[in-house]
Amino acid sequence: MAASPLGTLKNKLLFAAAWLAWSLMQVKILHDWGFAWYVSAMDSLVSNVLLASVTIIVINNLRYYRPKRGKYIYVIIVCAAKAGIWSAIVKYAMINIYPNETEYLQFLDKFMPIRFDIALLITLCMALVSELYYTLDEQKDSEHRKTDAEKLAREAELYKLRQQLQPHFLFNSLNSISALITIQPAQARKMIQQLSEFLRGTLKKEDHQWISLDDELQHLQLYLDIEKVRFGHRLNTAVYSDESTRKLQLPSMLLQPLVENAIKFGLYDTTEPVTITISARRENNYLVVSIENPFDPETSSPKLGTGFGLRSVQRRLYLLFARNDLLSTNHIDNQFTTVIKIPQAV
């Protein structure tokens, strides 16, 4: 239900001030036409109190009943009926208040059609203003509901994307633990502890959509420690960031699928040691993070590096910023690079 135009104190005061000004002007006009002050004041008081009541009824009626497109004739008919009832009540009241004021009663009878027209015009104007107010209020409320629904949908999709990433990583880690249990039980226990810390940190971050780069890198290190147990000496990492980037904000757990993608296409097709390089810098109002990994051109195609991990990150960035240009990839010789740009609040 839309709020009434007279719902706020400010609007009530404006309505009362406008009605008082109109009443005083009517008293002055009647007095200038030769009627006594008391007759002019009573006429204005009775007619305007009743007319104010009629317009308030019209305003409240439109609050509950809104005419459909092309049905505004009903509003005119209702306003005309109310103006007619108002005219009859005013005439009856003034005849009983001043039965001996012959000259005034003749004036009242002669000019009542004109007063009916004025009442109808005022009532229609108030109905028009109310209809416009209610329409704008409904549109505003509709926009708010639409925005809230879109926000909930984005948050649900973001949550779904984050949840889809976890099983993939978890299954790989469990497979590695299973393989290490018989041949390297100490390493298996270490990996279980690291996996536990990583998952505990992941659960803590579920309520935080944005975190600092420093926190993201610390959480990412837990993931890298697990992967180093899996791949041993074959996996090396280098992380470069300066103090100016440490407090910059980015969506939580945004880097892990990108690093996982780099490890997948950097280590799966080779037995040689591989270095994954992660570097962060600030460019104007952006946090720019680059993730670089080598690949074997004979066994791996960089075009394959556009799987779920990269798609999920690109989708998250689009949902958050409505932009498709914040993630880019390129390959030169045997180096594949993924670059993401995170806009920062000014």
N, C-alpha and C positions, 0 to 999 in steps of 0.2 A: 504494500500500500504506500502510495507516494505521500510525502509530507505536505501539510497544508501551507499555502503561501503566507498564512497568518500564524504559522507555527512558531516563529521566532519573535522575541521581544522587539527587535528592531522593526520588523514588518508590522507588528501590532501598533507600535507608536506612529509609524508613518501613516497607516490606515486611519488611526484616530485623529492625527493632525490634519490630514486631508479632509476628513469628514467635518471637523470643527471649522476649518476655513470655509468650506462650502456652506455650512449652516450659518455662520456669521455673515457671509455675503448675501444669503437669502434674506436674513433679517433686515439688512441694510436696503435691499431692493424693495421689500414690502413696505418698509417705513417710508422710503422715498416716494412710493405710490400713494401715500396718504393714510396708511393704517397706523394705529397706535403701536407704541413699542411693545406693549404686553401682548397685543394680538399678533404682531409680526414674530415675536420670540416664541410664542406658543405654537404657531403654525410651523415654524422652522424646527422646533423641538420634536413635535409629534411626527411630522412628515419624514424627517431625517433619521430619527431613531428607528422608525418602521422600515425605511428604505435601507438603512444599514443592516437591519435584521434580515431583510430579503436577500441582499447581496451576500451575506455570510452563509445563508442557506444554500444559495446557488453555488458558492465556492465549495462548500462541503459536499453537495450533491455530485459535483464533478469529480470530487476526490474518489467517490465510490462507483460512479457511473461515468464511463468515458465513451462519448459517441464515436462510432466507427466512421471511417472515411466516407464522405458523401451523406452522412446522416446528421449534419449540423443543424438542419431545419428543426429537429426536435429541440435543440437548445434554444432556438429563437422562440418556438412555441411555448416552452416552459417559462422563459423569461417574460414573454408577453402575458402569460397567465398570472404570473406572480406580480407583474406591474399592475395588472387589472385589479387583483385582489388588494394590492397596496392602495390604489386610488380609492376603492370603495371604502376601505377602513379609515383612511385619512378623512374623506368627506363625511363619513358617519360620525367620527370622533369630533371633528371641528364643529359640526352642526349641534352636537350635544353640549360642547364646551361653551360656545358663544351663540346661543339660539337667538339672541336679540341684536346681534351685529348684522343688520340687514345688508349694509353695503358690502361687508366682507364676504357674507354668504353668497351674494350675487357674483362677486369676483371669483369665489371658489368654484361656483357652478360653471361660470363662463370659461375659466382657464383650466379646468380639470383635464380636458383632452390634451392640452399642451404639457401639463405636468405629468400626465401618463406617458407622453412621448419622451420627456426628459428622464423619467424613471426607467423606461424601457432601454434608452440609450445607455444610461449608467450601468444598469444590470447586465446588458450585453457586453459592455466594455470590461466589466469585472469578470464576466464569464470567459471572454477572450483571453484576458491576462492570465486567468487561472488555468485555462486549457494549455496555454503556452508554457506556463510554469510546470504543470504536471508532466507535459510531454518531455521537456528538457530534463526534468528530474528522473523520469523513467529511462531516458536515453543514457543519462549519467550512471544510473544504477545498473543498467544493462551492460555498459562498458566495463564497470567495475567487476560484474560477475564474469564477463568474458575474459577480462584480464586475469582474474583469480583462477578461472578454469584453465587458461593457457599456462599459467604459472604452475598449477598442480600437475598438468600434463607434462611440462618440461621437467619438473622435479622427479616425476615418476619415471620418465624415460632416462634421466640421468642416473637415477638409482638403479634401474634395470641394467644400464650399461656397465656400471661399476660392479654389479653382482655377476654379470656374465664374464668379467675378467677373472674373478677369483677361482672358479672351478678349474679353468684351464691351467693356471699357475699351480694350483694345489695338486692336481693330478700328476703333473710333471715332478713336483717335489716328492710326493708320496712314492712314485715309481723309483725315483733316485734313492730314497730312504730304504725301500724294499731291496734294491740291488746292493746297498752298502751293508745291510744288517749282517749278512753271513761273512763277507770278506773284510769289512772295516767297521766293526760294531761301534768303535769310539767315534768315528766320523758320522755314523748314523745317528748316535745320540746327540752329537753336536748339531747336526742338521735339524733334528726334531726340536731342540731348544730354540734354534734360530727361527724355525718356522712358527713356533709358538709365539715368540716375541713379535714377529712380523704380523701375524693374524691378530694379536692383541692390539697392536698399534693401528691396524686397519679398522678394527671395531671402534676404537676411540675416535677415529677420523670420520666416522659415518655422519656425525652431527655437525661437522665443520666442512662446509662447501669450499671455503677459501682458507688457505694457510700460507705461511711465509715460505719463501724458497729454502731458507735454512731448515725449517721443519720437514719440508718435502725431501730434501737431500738426505737428512738423517734417516727418514723412513726408507728412502730408496737404498741406503747403505745396507739395511737389514736384508732387503731383497738380494742385493749383490753378494752379500756374504753367503746366502743360501746357494746362489748360482755358482759361486766359486768352489763350494764343497762339491757340487755336481760335476763341474768341469775341471777342477783342480788347477794345475799350472797353465792350462790352455787359455784361461780367461784372466785378462788383466783389464783394469779400469783406470781411467784418469778423469778426475773431476776438477774443473776450473771455474771459479767464481770469486768475485772480489766483494769487499764490504758493501759497496754501493748496491749490490743486488740481493744481499742476504735477507733484507726485510721486505722485498717486493712480493706481491701476492700472486698466487696462481691457484687454479682449482686443485683440490686435494687428489692425490694419486693419479695425476695426469702424466707423470714421466714414466711410471713403471711399465705400462704397455708399450711405450716407445722403446725403452731400454730392452724389454723382452723381445721386441721385434728385431732390434739390432743384434742381440745375442743369437736369436734363431738363425738369421741369415748370415751372421758372421762366423758361427762356430759349427753349425750342423754339417756343413759340407767340407770341412777341413780338419786335419789333425794337428795343425800348427798353432802355436800360441797366437792369440788375437787380443788386440787392445781396443776396448770400447771407450770412446772419448765423449765426455759430457761437459759442455762449456756454457756458461750463462753470462750475459752482458746486458747492459741497459742501453737502449737506443731511443732517444727522445722520451716518449711516454709509454714505451713498451719494454717488457721483460722478454728478451730473446734467448731461447735455449736451443742449442744445437747438439744433436746426438749423431756421432759418426762411427761407422763400422766398416771394416773391409769385407769384401766378398770375392769369391772365386768366379770370374766371368765364364769359366768353362762348365761349372756345375750349378751355378746359381744366377738367376736373372733378377736384377733390381726391380723389374716390373712386378715381380711376385711379392715385393715388400709393401703391398697395399692391402694386406689381409685385415682380419677383424681388429687387431690392435690399433692400426692407423685409422681405420674407418671409425672406430669408437671414439678416438680422440678428436677427430675432425667433427664428428656429430656433436660431441659435448661442447666444443668451441662454438659451433653454430647455434646450439640451444642457448648458450650463455651470452653470445655477442651478436647473433644474427649475421655472421660473416663467414664466408667460405675461403677467405684468403689468409687465414691465420696459421695454416699448416702447409708446408711445402717440402718436397723431396727432390733431391738431385743426385746424380752419380757422375763422378769423374774418375776415369781409369778404373781402379778396383776399390774405390771408396764411395760408400753410400751415406748420404747425410740427410737427416730429418731436422727441419727447423720449425719451431713454433714461436709465435709472437703473442704475448699476453698483454692486452691494454691495461694500463694502470690508471687509477683515479688521480686526477690532477690535484 
